[in-house]
Amino acid sequence: MTRLNDQILTACLLEATAAKPGNVHPAASFSDMTYSDLVRSARAVSGILAATSHHGVGPAVLAAVKATASVTSSNTNLGIILLLAPLAAVPTGTTLHEGISDVLDRLDTHDTECVYDAIRIARPGGLGTSDDHDVADRPDVSLMVAMQSAAHRDGVAAAYHDRFEQVLKWSHTGLAGGESFVTDWEQQVVGLALKIQAERPDTLIARKCGAATAVESSRRAQEVLDSGWPDGDDSETVLLRFDDWLRSDQHRRNPGTTADLVTAALFAALRENRVVAPPLDSLPMT
């Protein structure tokens, strides 16, 4: 396993394993998705994404989605794949901040075709239709143009549009980093998820349940942080109440886009050696 492969796999598994509010983890499943689905998916795509610089972003995304479909019937990781592919394509020895724009500027209509094919295979929840560059149509624009047109309604597209500036910022500001990550990685990952959702209403929730519900979810995430989590007297109660609320609508309030952004931020921190990860064999089912 290459170092890049290991970093991708580690980011995916840490995100999947942390008991983040509203998401699948070892102690919480959905009717159509379990933690084992996430683990199989991570293992299926890490090597493919690690080779993105060789195959190209669009082809890597499509290959990773097909690999996921071979191990699970659920859409476990489309957003993760879309976020990690361009980050993984930044050349070794170049920082993500320095190299991501060059990767994005090289994206063309073939990348768009591959990504549209991948989206149709994955069938993400609440996709709907669009007047501009709908995924049901044959694309005639570069992937960056397509992502720009979707940025107002999709957090993954917004990450492309701002050239991953916010993802990299969350990676720096949302994780304490260093050796401490080995012992309190789950707390840091949960805290990162709360921070992202508090700052950016989850677009999967917005597509499934409406903008007002997504904004309410952000308010509740901020309420957890304001309670002094994880050390406040009532903070654990507030966190559990938020988790219950997210799960109370048959997982339609699943903050899936937030989870995707958490994975990208984790990968960035691992790739740039800002955190020391726990051994993978210490995680469940790995």
N, C-alpha and C positions, 0 to 999 in steps of 0.2 A: 504494500500500500504506500503510495507516495505521500509526502507531507501534506500536499494540497488536498488529496483525497481524505486523509485523516482529519484535516481541519473542517472540511465540509461535513463529513459524517459526524464529527463531534458537535458541531453547531446544531445540526438537525436533532441529534439525540438529546442534547441538553435542553433544547426548547421543548421537545416532546415530553421529557421526563419531569420537568418542573411543574408543580401543581399550580398553574396559572388559572385565575378565575375564568370560568366559562369554557375552558378548553379541555380536550381529551388529555389524560395523563394516566399513569399506572393505576390510579384509584378511581378514575372517572372515564366512562365511555359514552358514546352516543349510540343510538339504535343502529346506525349504519357505519360506525367507525370505532375502532378500539386502539389502545396503545400499541398492540402488536402490529396493526396496520401501519402505524407511523414508523415503527422500527424497520419493518420490511421495506417500506418505501425509501427510507433514508439509505439503507444498504444498497438498494437497487439503483439509486441515482448518483451516489457520491463519486464513483469512478467516472461516470459519463460527464458530470459537471467539471470534474478535475481536468478533463481533456478539452474544455471549451475553446481554449486558445488555438487548438489544432483544428477543430471541426467548425468553429463559428458559433455565435450565440444562438441564432435561430435553430440550426440543426441540432445543437446540444439540448435545447429546450424540448424539441420534438422527441428526440431519442429518450430523454429522461421521462417524459410523460408516458411514452409507450412502455418503458421499463416499469414504471409505477403501475400501469394498467395490467401488467403481467403478474403482479403480486397482490393486488387488491382491487376490488370493484369500486372503491370510494375515491373521491378526489381529495387525497390527503395532502398534496404538496404542490399544486400548480403555482401558487404565489411564491412559494419558496424557490422553486426552480427558476421562475422568471427573474427573481431578485439575485440569486446566487450566480447564474450563468455569466452576466457581464462582469461581476466582481471577480469571479474565478478566471476570467479571460485577461485580467491585468497582468502584464509580464512580471515574473519573479524579479525581485530587485527594485521594482517600482512601487511606490506607495499607492494605495487605492485612490487617495485624493489626487495624486499626480497623474495616474494612468487611466482613470475611469472615463474621462471625457474622450480620449482617443478611441477607446473601445466603442463608446456610444456613437461617435461620429462616423464610424465605419459601418454601422448597421444599414442594411439596404432592403429592397423589396423582397428579396429571397428570405431574409430573416423574418419579415412580416408574414410571408406565406407559411413558413414553418411554425411560427407562434400561433397564427390563426388555426392551423391544423391541430396544434397541441391543445388549444382552448376547446375546440370542438370535441376532441377525444375526452378531455377531462370533465367537461360539462359543469363548470363552477356554478354554485348556487346564486340565484338572483341575477343571472347575467343579463337577461332582457335583450333589447335591440337598440340600435343607435342609428341616427340619421347620417352620421359621418363614420366611414370606415368600419362598418359593422362586420363582425367576425364571420357572418354567414356569406359575405361577399368575397370575391377575389380581390386582394389588396393591390393598390397601384401606388402606394406611398411607402417611404422608409418606415422602419419600426419606430423611430423616434417621433415621426409625425403622427403615427397611429397612437402612440402612448400619450402624446401631448393632447390629442383630442379627447382622450379618456381620463385625463388626470384629475378632472373636477369630480369624478364619480368613483375613482378606483385608486386606492392607496399605493398599489404596486406601480400603476402607470405614473402616479405622481412622483414616485422615486426616480423613475427614468427622466421625467420632465425636469426635476431639479438637480439632475446629474448626481443623484445619491448623496447630496449634501446633507439632508436631514438624517438619513440613515447613518452616515458616518459621524454626525454630531451626536446622535443617540448612543452610538457605540462608545464614544469618548465620555459622555456625561452621565450615561445611565448605568455604567459598571464601574465598581471601585478598582478592579483590576489587580494585577500583581499576584503574589502568592496567596493572598486572602481568598481569591476566587476558588481555590481548591477546596476549602472548608465550608464556604458559605455561598457556593455557586447558585443553589436553588433560590435562596433568598434574593440574590442579586438579579436572577432572571425574572422572578416574579415582580420585583421592584421595577425592572426595566419595562415589563409589560404594562404595569400600572401607569408608569410615566408616559409611555407612548400613547396609551388609550386616553389618558387625561388630556394630553396635548392635541390629539388628532382623533376625532370621532371615527370609529371603525367603519370602513366603507362596506364591508360585507354585511354588517348589521344594518347599515343604511339601505342597501339594496334589498334586503329581505324584509325589513320591518319599518323602513322610513327614516328620514333624517332626524325627526324628533326623538326617536328611540335611540339612535346612535349618539345624539347629544346628551341624552339622559344617561347613557352608559358612561360617557366621558365624565359627567358630573359625579357619578357614583365612584368612578376610579379615583377622581381627585379627593372625594370624601375619605376614601381609604388612606390616601397619602396624608391628608390633613389630620387624620386621627393619630398620627405619629407612628404608623406602621413601619417596622414590625414591633416596636418597643412600647407603644402607647398602651395604656391600661385596657382600653376597649378596642384596640386596633384589630385584634384577631376576630372579634365578633363582627366588626364592620366589614372585614374582608370576607368572612363566611356569608354574611348577608348579601354582599355584592355577587358572590359566586352563585348563591341560590337564585337570585334575581335573573342572572344571565342564563341559568339552566331551566327556568320556570316556563319557558315557552317552547318546549320540545326542541331545544338547542337552536332555534332560529336566531337567538341573540348571541350565538357563538362569535366571539371577536377573532375571527379567522385571519383577517388582514393584519391585525395587531401581532398575532403569532408569527406570520410571515416576516414582518418587519423585525421582530425580535430575533429570528433566525439570522437574518442578514446582518444585523448589528453584532450578534455573537460571532459570526464568521469573520467580520471585519476585525474584531478584537483579537481573535485567535490568529488570523493571518498576519497581523502586525505585532504579534507577540506581546500584547498588552495584558493578557490574562494567562494564567497557568491552569489548564483544565484538569479535572479529576480523571483518573484512569477510566477508560470506557468499560472495563470489566467490573467496575464498581456500580454500574447502572443496571437496572432490571432488564432481563431478557437480551443482554448484549454479549 
